[in-house]
Amino acid sequence: MPHFHSKQKMKNKIRYPVPARLTAGQIQGLQKAFENILALW
């Protein structure tokens, strides 16, 4: 179990800095999607 957890932490460290711009764009897309959903409600 601890080995798996450390592997996940390493993956997060490697992943996070590289696609930072992509994640920001995804966040904006999610916000727009949420606004559309709220508008439909």
N, C-alpha and C positions, 0 to 999 in steps of 0.2 A: 504493500500500500504506500509507504513513504517514497518508494522509488518512483511510482506513478505520479505522485504529487510533485516531486522535484522535476520530473520530465515536463509536466504541464506548466510549471513555472518557467522553465527554460523556453518552451514554445511561446508563452506569452511575452517574454522578454524579446525574443527574436521577432515575433509578429508585430508587436505594438509600434515600434518606431518606423518600420518600413512603410506600411500602408496607412500612415496617419492621415494623409490627404484623402485617401479613399474613404476612410471611416468618417471623416468630416462630411464628405459629400453624401454618404449613406445616411448620416444623422439628419442632414437637411432634407433628404428625400423622405425619411421617416416622419419628420415634422410636417411636411406637406401632406403626406398620406394621412396623418392623424387629423390635420385640419379638414381634409376632405371627408373623413369618416364623421367628424363632429358636425360638419355642415349637413351631411346626410341625416344624422340623428335629429 
